Amino acid sequence: MRDIRALYAFSFLKSLQFFGAVAVPFYAHRLGMGYAQMFTLEMIFSAAMMALEIPTGIVADRWGRKASLVLGSGFLAAGFLMFGIFRSFALLAVGELVCAAGMTLVSGADKALLYEVAKRDGAALPGGDAATVFSRYEAAGTAGLFVSFPLGSLFAGGGLVPYDAALGLVFVFTAAALALSGLAVLSVAETLSAESKSARKPFLRQGAEGFLRIFRTPQLRSFGLNYAVISALTFFMFWFYQSLLAREGFPVAWHGFVGAGFNLFATLLLRATPAVRGRLGTGRTLLLSSLIPGVLYCAAGLAPGLAVALIAIFGVTGLKLFRAPLLSALMNEWIDDGNRATVLSGISMLERVLIAALYPAVGALADLSLSATLVGLGCLTMICSLALRVGAGTEPAPAGPASDAATR
């Protein structure tokens, strides 16, 4: 359990995003950027994430998940430090590339290491205990967001230092937390599988085979597509929640507390995962956790009012965070050890591709009408929930080596 707790600490520290509630003021006030430049930086970040997901997943599979996490934490810390210090668009674009490298080194590798440590220590027993470990890992990360959002906004607006400087310092504080997360994971004992040690396939071939495994395994294809599509659609609430609050006249100073609130709500949902699965079953839990956000998107677009807006914000974000670890645990049951991080990174890349593809259309529609955008996202989410419904195969893979299960 010591190693699992260390990974929980890693999740908490890497999620201390002190800039989270003041990102838009940072760009607008400190850097003097408009939305076009902001989204250009986001597109650079997304494109780099897509390009690097598979290569960095192979790094974790060949040389160790822990090495990938430590290296990724260092890259992320360096990238956020650049944002806290520099103001040049070109240097910030480089910072986005550095952050993308760090993010992709962590993406997939953290879940792969968590699963293997839990399996080794006896925490991932038949019956779904792996999902509980994953949920607690996500809950630790959500707790980090809950703590850091209000602290960052209070510091930025508290007058302790000039506002312009404070907007840069919240990025410096985030970089420090990320550096500490890398130190936390150093204590985790990792044993590379025989498949990883003996892997001698060409680098790109290994990546292609790991990615194609998603589509060759029916259960993994079903879980992966459901995860990527629904997660991409619900992701946009993190962009629009401040605009939704502003539409209802909610004070900007309290936006950080709303962010902390929906992260707390997600934490409570994650803690309740075993009870919810036990009552509803895995398939129905996954269906409802994707249908309800679609309904709430539509409600926020069609029914004005602060109460409806808050319910929609909390519901969409909370259920997005709730369903991710459950699907991660299910997917891990069907991936062999030698390709685990590569496959998980491939699924993350699918999500990134969808988000990047949606950015232009969603952004253009939002400039015309926020309400229409929310309704459109809601309808798409409900349609995809039904079209990509997870049915058979929601229980753990049959007993036997993971490599055998993954080829069925």
N, C-alpha and C positions, 0 to 999 in steps of 0.2 A: 504493500500500500504506500510505502514511502515514495516510490517512483511515480505512482499515480497522483499523489498529492503534489509532487514537484511539477507535474504537467498541469494540474489545476492552477498552481501558482503562475506558471508560464502563461496560461490562458488569461488570467486576471491582469497580469502586468502588461501583456501586449495589447490589452483592450483599454488601457488608461489613455483615452483620446481626449486630452484636455482642450483641444481645439474644436471638438465636435459641434458645439452649439454656437460657435462664432466664426465658422468657416467663411460664410458670405461676407460679414463685415471685414474679415481679414483681407479678402480679395478686393472688396470695394473701397474700403477706407485706407488700409495700409499700402496696397499696391495700385490702387486707382484703376482696377480692371472692370470691364463690363462683362456681361454674361457670355458674349462671343469668345472672349479670351479665356474665361473660366472653363467653358466647355471644350475649347481647343486643348487645354491642358488635360482635361478628363479623357479626351479622345486619345491623346498621346499615351496616357497611363493605360487605358483599356487595350490599345493596340499592342503595347509592350507586354501586358499581361497575357494576351492571347499568344503572342510569339514565344513567350518564355515558359508557359505552363508545362508543356511536355518535357522540354530539356531539363528544367529544374526538378521535375518529378523523377527523371532518370538519375539525377545526382543523388537523390534520397535513396532510390532503390539500389544503386551501385555502391555508394560510399557511406550510407547510414543516414537514418532519419534525424538522429541527434545532430550530426554535423550540418545537415541541411537547415535545421532550426536555428542553430547558433549563428551560422552564416547569414541566414535570412534576417534574424534579429539585428545583426550588425548593419546590413544594408538598409533596413528600415530606419534604424536610428540615424544613420548618415543622411538619408533622404529627408527626414523630417527636420533635422538640424539645418540643412540647406534652406528649407522653407522658413525657418525661424530667423535666419541671418540675411539671406540675399533677397533682392527685389527685382533683379533682371529677369525678364521673361525667358530668355535663353537658359539661364542657370536654373530657373524653376522647372523648365522642361527637362533638363538633365536630372534634377531632383525627382521628377515623376518617373523617369527611367530607373533610377536607383531604387525608388520605392517599389516599383513593379517587380524588379528582380528580387527584392526582399520578400514581397508578398507571395510570389510564386514559389520561392524556396520553402516558405512556411506552409502554403496551401497544399493539402494532401499529405505532406510529411507529418504534420502534427497528428492528424487523425490516424494515419498508419501506425505511428509509434504508440499512440494511446491504445489502439486496438491490440497491438502485439504485447504491450506491457500488461494490459488487463488480462489477456489470454494467458500469459505466462504466470501471472500471480493468482490465477484462479478466479478473477472477478467476472470474466465473461463466460458464464455458465449457460447451458441450454435453458431456454425459457425466457431469454430477453435481457439478462443482466448487463450485457454489453451496451444496450440502449440506455440503461440507467447511468453507466459510466460516461457515455457520450453526452447525455443530458446534463450531468453535473459539470462536465468540462465546459459545455456551452454556458451553463449557469454562472460559472466562475468568470467567463469572459463578459457576460452580460452585466454582472456585478461591477466589473471594472468600468464599463460604460456608465453605469448608474452613479458611480462615485465621481468620475472625471467630468461628466458633462456640466453639472452645476458648479463644481469647483473652478473649472475653466472659465465659465461665463461670469461667475462672481469675481474672479481675479481680474478678468479683462475689464469689467465695468466698475470695479471697486475703488479705483483711484489710488491704489497703493503706488503704482507707477504710471507714467503717461500712457494714455489709451493706445497710441500707435505702438509703443514699445511692448505693452502687455499683449497685444495681438501677435507679436512675434514670439514672445516668451512662452506662450501656451504650446507652441510647436516645439520649443526647446525642451520643455517639461515632458512632452510626449516622447521625444527622442531619448531622454534619460530613462523613462519607464521601459522603453523597448530594449535598451542596452541591459537593463536589469533582468528582463525576461530571458535574454540569452544566457545570463549567468545562472538563472534558476534551473534551466534544463541541463546544464552541465553535469549535475549530480545523477541524472537518470542513467541506469545501467542498460545498455543495449547490446543484444547479441544478433549480429547479422545472420540471416538464414543461409542455409547451404545454397539455395537458389541464387541469392544475391552474391555470395562469395564466388560461385562458379560461373557467374554470368560473363560470357565472353563474346556476346553478339555485338555486331557493329552498333554504335551509339544510336544512330537514327533508326536502324531496324528495330532495336529494342523499343524505342519510343512509339513507332508505328504499330508494332504488335500489341503493345500495352493499350494503346488508344483503341485499336480495332476490337480488342477483347470486350469493350463495352457493348458493341453491336452484335458480337458473336454469341454472347450469353443472354438468353431471353430474359431471365430475371434481372440481370444487371442492366440490360437495355431498358426495361420497364422502369426500374427504380431511377436510373440515371436521367432519362428523359423527363420523368415527372419532377425530379429534383431541379434540373436545370431550367425548365420552362417556367414552372410556378415561382421559383426563386427569382428569376429575372423579372417577371411581371410585378411581383410584390416589392421588389427592390426600389421601385420608383416612389414609394411612399416616403422613403428616407429623404428624397429630394423635395417632395411637395408638401411635407407636413408644415413647414414654416409658412409657406404661401397660403395653405389652408387655414392656419391660425390667423394670419394677417387679414384674410378675407372676413373673418369673424370679429376683427378688432381686438384680438388678444395681444396684450403688451409684449413687445419683443424681448424685454428684460426677463420674461418668464419662460421663453422658449426652451432654455436649457433644462428647466425643471420638468417640462413636458417630455423632453428627451430622456431624462432620468426616470420619469414615471413609466414610460412604455418599456424601458429596459428592465425596470423592477417587475412590471407585469409579466414580461417574458421569462424572467428568472423564476417567478412563481409557477408559471405554466410548465417550465422545464422540470422543476422539482416534482410536479404532479404527473409527469409522464407515465410512471408505472401504473398509477391508479386509473388514468384515462385509458391507457391501452387495455388494462384488465376489464374495464367496463364496456368499452366500445369495440375492442378488437383492433388490430393493426390496420387492416384495410379501410375500415370505416373512419378511423382516426385520421388517416392520411387524406381521405376524400373530404371530410368536413373541414379539415384544416386548410384546404385549398379553395373549397366552395365559399366558405364564410368570408374570406378576404375579398372575393369577387363581389359578393353582395354588399359588403361595407364600402368598397370603392364606389359602387353605383349610388348608395345612399348618400355618401359625402358629396357626390356630384349633383344629385337631384334635390336633396333636402338641406337647405341652409340652416345654420344654427350651430352654436358652439358645442352643445351636447353631442349632436350627431358627428361633428368633426372630430371631437376627442375620442368617441367610441370607435370611429373608423381608423384613426391614427393608431390607437392602442391595439385594436383588433388585427389590422393588417400586419403591422410590424411584429406584434407578439406571436402571431401564428406562423409568420415566416421563420422566426427564430426557433419556434417550438418544433417545427416539422423537420428542420435540417438534420439534427443529430439522430433522429429516428431513422431517416433514410440512409444516413451515413453508416449506421450500425448494420442495417440490412444489406447495403452494398458490400460491406467488408466481408460478409459471410460468403460471397461468391467471387472473391479475388484471391489469387495465389500470392504468397508472400513475396516472390521475386518481382512482381509487377504492381504491388499494392499502391505505392505512392504515384507511380506513373498513371495508373488507371484513374485514381481519385483526382489527380491533376487534370486529366483529360476531361473529366466530368465538370470540373471547375472551369475549364476552358470553354466548354459548351455554353455554360451560363454566361461567361464573358462575351462570347460571340453574339449571343442573343441580346444582351444589354447594349453592346456597341451598335448592333443593327437597329435597335429600337430608339436609340438616342436622337437621331435627326427627326424622325416622325413625331415622337413624343414631345420633343422640345418645340417643334414648329406648331403643333396643335396646342400646347400649353400657352404659347404666346397669344394665340387667338382666344382660347377659352379653357380655363382651368377645370371648370365643371365638365365640359365635354371630354377632356382628357381623362378625368377620373372615371367617367361612365364607360369610355372606351376600354380602359384598362380593366375595369370590372367585368365587362362582357367577355373580353378575351380570357380573363382568368377563369371564369365559370366554364366557358367552352372547353378550354384546355384541361380543366379539372376532370371533366367527364370524358373527354377524348383520350386522356392519358391515365385514366383511373388504374390504380394498382390493385390487382385482384389476387390471382394465384401466386404463390411464392413469397408471401409476406412473412412466412415463418423462417427460422434459421435454416441454413443449408443442411442437407443430410450429414450424418456423422461420417467422418473420414477426412483425409488430408484436404486442405484448402485448394491445393492445385487440382485435385480430382473434381471437387465441386465446381470449380470455375470453368471447367470444360464441358459441363453438362448442358 
